[in-house]
Amino acid sequence: MSGLKDLNRRSQDILRQIVETYLETGEPVGSRTLSQNLSNPVSAATVRNVMSDLEGLGLLFAPHTSAGRLPTDAGLRMFVDGLLELGHLSEPERHQIEVQMRGANSSQGLDDILRDASHLLSGLSQCAGLVLAPKNDAVLKHIEFVPVDGTRALVVMVTEDGTVENRVIEVPPGITPSALTEATNYLNARFRGRTVSELASQLDIEIRSQRQELQEITRRLIDAGLAAWAGSEGGPTQFTPNLSSSGSGMSGDTRSLIVTGQSRLLDNVTAMADLEQVRHLFEELENKADLVQLLGRAEQAEGVRIFIGSESKHFGLSGSSVVVSPFRDEKRQIVGVLGVIGPTRLNYAKIIPMVDYTATVISRMIGRET
């Protein structure tokens, strides 16, 4: 794939015009329109030749034979990385973020602050707001296995701060109510008063050291529960809370995943193709494990990260873009990620600085609160 430096000024200008028009209208751009709007006007025939070259490089495509061109995900990426002129938040916009988040500062818990941040970003961007909150080290109060039917059980965890999280697991064949009771008693006797992270790191060791004391069927049940809380991929675990609830344990982490404002994604739908993309996005958002994994990748970045369309296997069908930035605690350690998700037609120039500034405000708030 060619880089921006391999394109001459005319090719860059035409690519920029096509992408900016797409972001504004969602419509393909024809050569005649482009030839009239370029800073250095050229003939429509010259524009068509350049567009054909850009298409050959994988930066543009024609949705119909006689139509103009639209940017591919690679074209959008080149635009965002090299041609986009970032906007600057105005003082009123900065003030709005500061005021709304100062109001959240009076909330009882960090999750409330982060949920307000997600709502704020959703409202400002007209997209869905995302927050992957810090690890939950709340102290465990109670764990219980509750039968659902002959093949499934509900694992309920209650923490000292009042949080209740649920997992539905498949139970081993032949499970009995007494085995569920034994598993419940075993876990509460050994792990009540410990944190979630301690549970994740020590439960497997505890089970293996107590194999002789536990009936085989009970051990297998606890193993299934351990897999659920560890978030092992490919297992029978499913997440029972809705998208705005907490409770995503990934790779040994227990996270709070907050998604707000999904309905805003329908506001700018103008065609059946747009509606189909939003439908796919709703389906993809239902897979919380994929979303947590994607946001986890953003924690490795120092600033804003942008995932465009097919660049992320998790959101390839919907053709969505994710703009996120990490936020930090009082020790300047990255503890979470916040941002927005929406169609690839995001207003990147506005949303990138908005997400970046909100992450900065949240970092300052967490630093004062902790």
C-alpha positions as CSV (number, residue, x, y, z in Angstrom):
1,M,0.0,0.0,0.0
2,S,1.4,3.4,-1.0
3,G,1.9,6.0,1.7
4,L,0.9,9.7,1.6
5,K,4.4,10.7,0.6
6,D,4.0,8.6,-2.6
7,L,1.0,10.8,-3.8
8,N,1.6,14.1,-5.5
9,R,-0.1,17.3,-4.4
10,R,-3.0,16.9,-7.0
11,S,-3.7,13.3,-5.9
12,Q,-3.7,14.4,-2.2
13,D,-6.0,17.3,-3.0
14,I,-8.5,15.0,-4.8
15,L,-8.4,12.3,-2.1
16,R,-9.0,15.0,0.5
17,Q,-12.0,16.5,-1.3
18,I,-13.6,13.0,-1.8
19,V,-13.2,12.1,1.8
20,E,-14.4,15.4,3.2
21,T,-17.5,15.3,0.9
22,Y,-18.1,11.7,2.0
23,L,-17.9,12.6,5.7
24,E,-20.3,15.5,5.2
25,T,-22.9,13.9,2.9
26,G,-22.2,10.2,2.6
27,E,-22.5,10.5,-1.2
28,P,-19.9,9.5,-3.9
29,V,-18.2,12.3,-5.7
30,G,-17.9,12.7,-9.4
31,S,-15.1,14.0,-11.5
32,R,-17.1,17.0,-12.8
33,T,-17.8,18.2,-9.2
34,L,-14.3,17.7,-8.2
35,S,-12.8,19.6,-11.1
36,Q,-14.8,22.6,-10.1
37,N,-13.9,22.5,-6.4
38,L,-10.2,21.9,-6.4
39,S,-7.9,24.6,-5.3
40,N,-6.0,24.4,-8.6
41,P,-8.8,23.5,-11.1
42,V,-8.1,20.9,-13.8
43,S,-10.3,19.2,-16.4
44,A,-12.8,16.5,-15.5
45,A,-10.8,14.1,-17.6
46,T,-7.6,14.7,-15.6
47,V,-9.6,14.2,-12.4
48,R,-10.9,10.9,-13.7
49,N,-7.4,9.7,-14.4
50,V,-6.3,10.6,-10.9
51,M,-9.3,8.9,-9.4
52,S,-8.6,5.8,-11.4
53,D,-5.0,5.8,-10.0
54,L,-6.3,6.2,-6.5
55,E,-8.7,3.4,-7.0
56,G,-5.9,1.2,-8.2
57,L,-4.0,2.0,-5.0
58,G,-7.0,0.8,-2.9
59,L,-7.8,4.2,-1.6
60,L,-11.1,4.7,-3.5
61,F,-13.9,2.6,-4.9
62,A,-16.9,3.1,-7.1
63,P,-20.2,1.9,-5.5
64,H,-21.8,1.7,-9.0
65,T,-20.4,1.6,-12.5
66,S,-21.5,5.1,-13.4
67,A,-21.2,6.6,-9.9
68,G,-18.5,8.8,-8.5
69,R,-16.0,7.5,-5.9
70,L,-16.0,6.9,-2.2
71,P,-13.0,6.3,0.1
72,T,-12.1,2.8,1.2
73,D,-11.1,2.2,4.8
74,A,-7.5,2.6,3.7
75,G,-8.4,5.9,2.1
76,L,-10.0,7.1,5.3
77,R,-6.9,6.0,7.2
78,M,-4.6,7.9,4.9
79,F,-6.8,11.0,5.3
80,V,-7.0,10.8,9.1
81,D,-3.2,10.2,9.5
82,G,-1.9,12.7,7.0
83,L,-4.5,15.0,5.5
84,L,-7.0,15.7,8.3
85,E,-6.8,19.2,9.8
86,L,-7.8,18.8,13.4
87,G,-10.2,21.3,14.9
88,H,-9.7,22.9,18.3
89,L,-12.2,22.8,21.0
90,S,-13.6,26.3,21.7
91,E,-13.6,27.7,25.1
92,P,-17.4,27.2,25.4
93,E,-16.9,23.5,24.4
94,R,-14.1,23.1,27.0
95,H,-16.3,24.8,29.6
96,Q,-19.2,22.5,28.8
97,I,-17.1,19.4,29.4
98,E,-15.6,20.8,32.6
99,V,-19.0,21.9,34.0
100,Q,-20.7,18.6,33.2
101,M,-17.9,16.5,34.6
102,R,-17.7,18.7,37.7
103,G,-21.3,17.9,38.3
104,A,-20.4,14.2,38.0
105,N,-17.8,14.8,40.7
106,S,-20.4,14.8,43.4
107,S,-21.5,11.2,42.4
108,Q,-21.0,8.5,44.9
109,G,-18.6,6.3,42.9
110,L,-16.1,6.2,40.0
111,D,-18.6,4.2,37.8
112,D,-21.1,7.1,38.1
113,I,-18.4,9.6,37.0
114,L,-17.4,7.4,34.0
115,R,-21.0,6.8,33.1
116,D,-21.6,10.6,33.0
117,A,-18.5,10.8,30.8
118,S,-19.9,8.3,28.4
119,H,-23.2,10.2,28.2
120,L,-21.3,13.4,27.7
121,L,-19.3,12.0,24.7
122,S,-22.4,10.5,23.2
123,G,-24.3,13.8,23.3
124,L,-21.4,15.9,22.0
125,S,-20.6,13.4,19.2
126,Q,-24.1,12.2,18.3
127,C,-22.6,8.6,18.5
128,A,-22.5,5.9,21.1
129,G,-20.2,6.7,24.1
130,L,-17.8,4.0,25.4
131,V,-15.9,3.6,28.7
132,L,-13.7,0.7,29.8
133,A,-13.4,1.4,33.5
134,P,-10.6,0.5,35.9
135,K,-10.2,-3.0,37.3
136,N,-12.6,-3.7,40.0
137,D,-10.8,-4.6,43.3
138,A,-14.0,-4.5,45.3
139,V,-14.1,-6.9,48.3
140,L,-16.2,-10.0,47.8
141,K,-19.2,-10.4,50.1
142,H,-21.0,-13.5,48.7
143,I,-20.8,-15.9,45.8
144,E,-23.6,-18.3,44.9
145,F,-24.5,-20.9,42.3
146,V,-28.2,-20.8,41.4
147,P,-29.8,-23.5,39.2
148,V,-31.4,-22.2,36.0
149,D,-32.3,-25.5,34.4
150,G,-30.8,-29.0,33.9
151,T,-27.8,-27.7,31.9
152,R,-27.2,-24.2,33.2
153,A,-26.5,-22.3,36.4
154,L,-26.3,-18.7,37.3
155,V,-23.1,-17.6,39.2
156,V,-23.9,-14.5,41.3
157,M,-21.2,-12.4,42.9
158,V,-22.0,-9.7,45.4
159,T,-19.2,-7.3,46.6
160,E,-19.0,-5.2,49.7
161,D,-19.8,-2.0,47.8
162,G,-23.2,-3.5,46.7
163,T,-22.3,-4.4,43.1
164,V,-24.0,-7.5,41.9
165,E,-22.6,-9.4,38.8
166,N,-24.0,-12.5,37.1
167,R,-22.6,-15.1,34.7
168,V,-24.6,-17.9,33.2
169,I,-22.6,-21.1,32.8
170,E,-23.2,-24.6,31.5
171,V,-23.0,-27.1,34.3
172,P,-21.5,-30.6,34.1
173,P,-23.9,-33.4,33.3
174,G,-25.5,-35.0,36.4
175,I,-25.2,-31.9,38.6
176,T,-27.3,-31.9,41.7
177,P,-28.6,-29.2,44.0
178,S,-26.3,-30.5,46.7
179,A,-23.3,-30.0,44.4
180,L,-24.4,-26.4,43.8
181,T,-24.6,-25.9,47.5
182,E,-21.2,-27.5,48.1
183,A,-19.6,-25.2,45.5
184,T,-21.3,-22.2,47.0
185,N,-20.1,-23.1,50.5
186,Y,-16.6,-23.8,49.3
187,L,-16.1,-20.5,47.6
188,N,-17.7,-18.4,50.4
189,A,-15.6,-20.2,53.1
190,R,-12.3,-19.4,51.2
191,F,-12.8,-16.2,49.3
192,R,-15.2,-14.0,51.3
193,G,-13.4,-10.8,52.2
194,R,-10.9,-11.0,49.3
195,T,-10.9,-8.9,46.2
196,V,-11.9,-9.9,42.7
197,S,-8.3,-9.9,41.5
198,E,-7.3,-12.2,44.3
199,L,-10.2,-14.5,43.4
200,A,-9.0,-14.6,39.8
201,S,-5.4,-15.4,40.7
202,Q,-5.9,-17.8,43.6
203,L,-9.0,-19.7,42.9
204,D,-7.5,-22.2,40.5
205,I,-4.6,-22.9,42.9
206,E,-7.1,-23.4,45.8
207,I,-9.2,-25.9,43.8
208,R,-6.2,-27.9,42.7
209,S,-4.9,-28.2,46.2
210,Q,-8.3,-29.3,47.5
211,R,-9.1,-31.9,44.8
212,Q,-9.3,-34.8,47.3
213,E,-11.7,-32.9,49.5
214,L,-14.1,-32.1,46.7
215,Q,-16.4,-34.4,44.9
216,E,-15.4,-34.7,41.2
217,I,-18.8,-33.2,40.0
218,T,-18.4,-30.2,42.4
219,R,-14.8,-29.6,41.3
220,R,-15.9,-29.5,37.7
221,L,-18.7,-27.1,38.6
222,I,-16.2,-24.7,40.3
223,D,-13.8,-25.1,37.3
224,A,-16.7,-23.9,35.1
225,G,-17.3,-21.0,37.4
226,L,-13.6,-20.1,37.4
227,A,-13.6,-20.1,33.6
228,A,-16.5,-17.8,33.6
229,W,-14.9,-15.2,35.9
230,A,-11.6,-15.5,34.1
231,G,-13.4,-14.8,30.8
232,S,-11.8,-17.7,29.0
233,E,-12.6,-17.5,25.3
234,G,-14.5,-20.1,23.5
235,G,-16.2,-21.3,26.7
236,P,-19.9,-21.4,27.5
237,T,-19.9,-18.1,29.4
238,Q,-22.3,-15.4,28.4
239,F,-22.8,-12.0,29.9
240,T,-26.2,-11.4,31.4
241,P,-26.1,-7.6,32.1
242,N,-27.1,-5.2,29.3
243,L,-24.6,-3.1,27.5
244,S,-24.6,-0.3,30.0
245,S,-24.0,-2.6,32.9
246,S,-20.8,-3.6,34.5
247,G,-19.3,-7.1,34.6
248,S,-16.9,-7.9,31.8
249,G,-14.1,-10.1,33.1
250,M,-11.4,-10.4,30.4
251,S,-8.2,-12.3,30.7
252,G,-8.2,-12.3,34.4
253,D,-9.4,-8.7,34.7
254,T,-12.8,-7.6,36.0
255,R,-13.9,-4.5,34.1
256,S,-16.8,-2.2,34.0
257,L,-17.9,-1.7,30.3
258,I,-20.2,1.2,29.8
259,V,-21.9,1.9,26.5
260,T,-24.5,4.7,26.2
261,G,-26.4,6.5,23.5
262,Q,-26.8,3.6,21.0
263,S,-30.1,5.2,19.8
264,R,-28.1,8.2,18.6
265,L,-26.6,6.0,15.9
266,L,-30.0,6.0,14.2
267,D,-30.3,9.8,14.0
268,N,-28.4,10.2,10.8
269,V,-29.6,7.1,8.9
270,T,-30.6,8.3,5.5
271,A,-30.7,5.1,3.4
272,M,-31.3,1.3,3.8
273,A,-27.6,0.7,3.4
274,D,-27.0,3.0,6.4
275,L,-29.7,1.2,8.4
276,E,-28.1,-2.2,7.6
277,Q,-24.7,-0.9,8.9
278,V,-26.3,0.3,12.1
279,R,-28.0,-3.0,12.6
280,H,-24.7,-4.8,12.2
281,L,-23.2,-2.4,14.7
282,F,-25.9,-3.1,17.3
283,E,-25.2,-6.8,16.8
284,E,-21.4,-6.3,17.2
285,L,-21.9,-4.2,20.3
286,E,-23.7,-7.1,21.9
287,N,-20.4,-9.0,22.0
288,K,-18.9,-7.4,25.0
289,A,-15.9,-9.6,25.0
290,D,-14.8,-8.3,21.5
291,L,-15.4,-4.7,22.5
292,V,-13.4,-5.1,25.7
293,Q,-10.6,-6.7,23.8
294,L,-10.5,-3.9,21.2
295,L,-10.6,-1.2,23.9
296,G,-7.8,-3.0,25.8
297,R,-5.6,-2.5,22.8
298,A,-6.0,1.2,23.1
299,E,-4.6,1.1,26.7
300,Q,-1.2,0.6,25.1
301,A,-1.3,4.0,23.4
302,E,-0.2,7.3,24.9
303,G,-2.9,9.3,23.2
304,V,-6.0,9.0,21.0
305,R,-6.3,5.8,19.0
306,I,-8.6,5.4,16.0
307,F,-9.8,2.1,14.6
308,I,-11.5,2.5,11.2
309,G,-13.8,-0.1,9.7
310,S,-12.2,-3.3,8.5
311,E,-9.0,-2.5,10.4
312,S,-10.8,-4.1,13.4
313,K,-12.1,-7.6,12.9
314,H,-14.6,-6.9,15.6
315,F,-16.5,-4.3,13.6
316,G,-15.8,-5.3,10.0
317,L,-19.5,-5.9,9.1
318,S,-20.8,-2.6,10.3
319,G,-17.9,-0.5,8.9
320,S,-17.7,1.5,12.1
321,S,-15.0,3.7,13.5
322,V,-13.9,3.8,17.1
323,V,-12.1,6.9,18.6
324,V,-10.7,6.3,22.1
325,S,-8.2,7.7,24.5
326,P,-6.8,6.3,27.8
327,F,-7.2,8.0,31.1
328,R,-4.9,7.8,34.1
329,D,-5.0,7.7,37.9
330,E,-3.1,9.9,40.4
331,K,0.1,7.9,39.7
332,R,-0.2,8.7,36.0
333,Q,-0.9,5.0,35.3
334,I,-3.4,4.2,32.5
335,V,-6.5,2.7,34.2
336,G,-9.1,2.8,31.5
337,V,-10.3,4.0,28.1
338,L,-13.1,6.3,26.9
339,G,-14.3,7.4,23.5
340,V,-17.0,7.0,20.9
341,I,-18.1,4.5,18.3
342,G,-20.2,5.3,15.2
343,P,-20.2,5.0,11.4
344,T,-17.0,5.7,9.5
345,R,-18.5,9.0,8.6
346,L,-17.4,10.5,11.9
347,N,-16.5,14.1,12.2
348,Y,-12.9,13.2,13.1
349,A,-11.7,16.8,13.2
350,K,-14.2,17.5,16.0
351,I,-14.3,14.2,17.8
352,I,-10.6,13.5,18.2
353,P,-9.8,16.6,20.3
354,M,-13.1,16.1,22.2
355,V,-12.2,12.6,23.2
356,D,-8.7,13.7,24.1
357,Y,-9.8,16.6,26.3
358,T,-12.4,14.5,28.1
359,A,-9.8,11.9,28.9
360,T,-7.6,14.7,30.3
361,V,-10.4,16.0,32.5
362,I,-11.3,12.5,33.8
363,S,-7.6,11.9,34.6
364,R,-7.5,15.1,36.6
365,M,-10.7,14.2,38.5
366,I,-9.5,10.7,39.3
367,G,-6.2,12.1,40.5
368,R,-8.0,14.3,43.0
369,E,-10.5,11.7,44.1
370,T,-8.1,8.9,44.8
